[in-house]
Amino acid sequence: MRGTVEGLETRHPIGFLLPALYQDDDFAQRFTSALDAVMAPILATLDCIEAYVDPSLAPPDFVEWLAGWVGIELDENWPLERQRDLVASAVGLYEWHGTTRGLARLVEIYAGVTPEISESGGASWAASPGGDLPGSADAHVKVTVRVADPSAVDVGRLDRIIAKAKPAHVAHEVEVVAE
């Protein structure tokens, strides 16, 4: 029967919940036992729901779904443990979302190295009244990643990740260079 798991029994058989009249009825018991077989995987999942939403315990296909919940793009070439770690650290990454620190940490997770980030500046002030403000008027960030093999880094993915992590009004540039 489709939708059933061989050998998985329910802890809550429906037949015993029927009125006494139907508990002695063979047809009613056989009918509800078929429903029990279909419901057993659902009830087992609900009984273990905490494990499904914990990235360190969730089944592999569910880790990908959890990544969607927290807005993280997984690399399907990564080992499962690295994917689990990224999903688990997503909340911590969002604490620093839009900052240089958060951007550096996110690029480090995806590229495996700490990037060099140069930016036009955030808050600025003049050292003396009426003086020139430091930095540039045009908001811009440049992320340089130095790796042994630049072809091993998916620049398109890195560009998408940086575009999501930086403030929307800030232009960005990605550079992947050999060490």
C-alpha positions as CSV (number, residue, x, y, z in Angstrom):
1,M,0.0,0.0,0.0
2,R,1.4,3.4,-1.0
3,G,1.9,5.8,1.9
4,T,2.8,3.2,4.4
5,V,6.1,2.2,6.0
6,E,6.7,-1.6,6.3
7,G,6.8,-2.6,10.0
8,L,5.9,0.9,11.3
9,E,3.0,0.6,13.7
10,T,1.1,3.4,15.3
11,R,1.0,4.0,19.0
12,H,-2.6,5.3,18.6
13,P,-4.7,2.7,16.8
14,I,-8.0,4.2,15.6
15,G,-9.9,1.0,16.2
16,F,-9.6,1.3,19.9
17,L,-11.1,4.8,19.8
18,L,-14.3,3.7,18.2
19,P,-17.5,3.2,20.3
20,A,-17.7,-0.3,21.9
21,L,-20.2,-1.5,19.3
22,Y,-17.5,-1.2,16.6
23,Q,-14.6,-2.4,18.7
24,D,-16.0,-6.0,18.3
25,D,-16.8,-5.5,14.6
26,D,-14.2,-7.3,12.4
27,F,-14.9,-5.1,9.4
28,A,-14.5,-1.8,11.4
29,Q,-11.3,-3.0,12.9
30,R,-9.8,-4.1,9.5
31,F,-10.9,-0.8,8.0
32,T,-9.4,1.3,10.7
33,S,-6.2,-0.8,10.7
34,A,-5.7,0.2,7.1
35,L,-6.0,3.9,8.1
36,D,-3.5,3.2,10.9
37,A,-1.0,2.0,8.4
38,V,-1.4,5.2,6.4
39,M,-1.4,7.5,9.5
40,A,1.6,5.8,11.2
41,P,4.3,7.7,9.3
42,I,2.5,11.0,9.9
43,L,2.1,10.4,13.6
44,A,5.7,9.2,13.9
45,T,6.8,12.5,12.2
46,L,4.6,14.6,14.5
47,D,5.9,12.7,17.6
48,C,9.5,13.7,16.5
49,I,8.9,17.1,15.1
50,E,11.6,18.7,17.3
51,A,14.2,16.6,15.4
52,Y,12.9,17.8,12.1
53,V,13.4,21.5,12.9
54,D,16.8,20.9,14.4
55,P,19.4,21.2,11.6
56,S,21.8,18.8,13.4
57,L,19.2,16.1,13.5
58,A,16.9,16.7,10.6
59,P,16.8,14.3,7.6
60,P,19.1,15.5,4.7
61,D,16.2,16.5,2.5
62,F,14.6,18.5,5.3
63,V,17.9,20.4,5.9
64,E,17.5,21.9,2.5
65,W,13.9,22.8,3.3
66,L,15.0,24.4,6.6
67,A,17.6,26.5,4.6
68,G,14.7,27.9,2.7
69,W,13.0,28.8,5.9
70,V,15.9,30.9,7.0
71,G,16.8,32.3,3.6
72,I,20.1,30.5,3.2
73,E,21.3,29.2,-0.2
74,L,23.0,25.8,0.3
75,D,25.8,24.5,-2.0
76,E,24.7,21.0,-3.0
77,N,28.4,20.0,-3.3
78,W,29.1,20.6,0.4
79,P,29.1,17.7,2.8
80,L,25.9,17.4,4.8
81,E,27.5,18.4,8.1
82,R,28.7,21.7,6.5
83,Q,25.2,22.4,5.2
84,R,23.8,21.6,8.7
85,D,26.2,24.0,10.3
86,L,25.3,26.8,7.9
87,V,21.6,26.4,8.6
88,A,22.2,26.3,12.3
89,S,24.3,29.5,12.2
90,A,21.8,31.4,10.1
91,V,20.2,33.3,13.0
92,G,23.6,34.4,14.3
93,L,24.4,35.6,10.8
94,Y,21.2,37.7,10.6
95,E,22.2,39.6,13.8
96,W,25.0,41.1,11.7
97,H,23.1,41.3,8.4
98,G,24.0,44.4,6.3
99,T,27.3,45.0,8.2
100,T,30.9,44.4,7.1
101,R,31.3,41.8,9.9
102,G,28.2,39.9,8.8
103,L,29.2,40.0,5.1
104,A,32.8,38.8,5.9
105,R,31.4,35.9,8.0
106,L,29.0,34.9,5.3
107,V,31.6,35.0,2.5
108,E,34.0,33.0,4.8
109,I,31.4,30.3,5.2
110,Y,30.8,30.0,1.5
111,A,34.3,30.5,0.2
112,G,36.2,28.9,3.1
113,V,38.6,31.9,3.5
114,T,38.3,35.3,5.2
115,P,37.7,37.9,2.5
116,E,39.2,41.4,2.2
117,I,36.4,43.9,2.3
118,S,36.8,47.6,1.4
119,E,33.9,49.9,1.7
120,S,33.1,53.5,1.1
121,G,32.2,54.0,4.7
122,G,29.1,54.1,6.9
123,A,28.6,56.9,9.4
124,S,31.1,59.7,9.0
125,W,32.0,63.0,10.6
126,A,34.5,65.8,10.0
127,A,37.3,66.3,12.4
128,S,36.7,70.1,12.4
129,P,33.6,72.1,11.7
130,G,33.0,72.7,8.0
131,G,35.7,70.2,7.1
132,D,35.4,67.6,4.4
133,L,33.7,64.3,5.3
134,P,35.8,61.2,5.0
135,G,35.0,58.4,2.6
136,S,33.0,58.5,-0.6
137,A,29.5,59.8,-1.2
138,D,28.7,56.8,-3.4
139,A,28.1,53.7,-1.2
140,H,30.2,50.9,-2.5
141,V,31.7,47.7,-1.2
142,K,34.4,45.5,-2.8
143,V,34.9,41.9,-1.6
144,T,38.2,40.3,-2.5
145,V,38.6,36.6,-2.0
146,R,42.1,35.1,-2.2
147,V,42.1,31.4,-2.8
148,A,44.6,28.8,-4.2
149,D,42.3,27.9,-7.1
150,P,39.9,30.7,-8.2
151,S,38.1,28.3,-10.5
152,A,36.9,26.4,-7.4
153,V,34.8,29.4,-6.3
154,D,31.4,29.8,-7.8
155,V,31.5,33.6,-8.4
156,G,27.9,33.8,-9.5
157,R,26.7,32.3,-6.2
158,L,29.1,34.5,-4.2
159,D,27.7,37.5,-6.1
160,R,24.1,36.5,-5.2
161,I,25.0,35.9,-1.6
162,I,26.7,39.3,-1.3
163,A,23.8,41.0,-3.0
164,K,21.4,39.6,-0.4
165,A,23.6,40.3,2.6
166,K,24.5,44.0,1.9
167,P,22.2,47.0,2.1
168,A,20.1,47.3,-1.1
169,H,21.4,50.8,-1.9
170,V,25.1,49.8,-1.8
171,A,26.7,48.8,-5.0
172,H,29.1,45.8,-4.8
173,E,32.0,44.2,-6.6
174,V,33.3,40.7,-6.2
175,E,36.9,39.8,-7.0
176,V,38.3,36.2,-6.8
177,V,42.1,36.1,-7.1
178,A,44.8,33.5,-6.7
179,E,46.9,33.7,-3.6
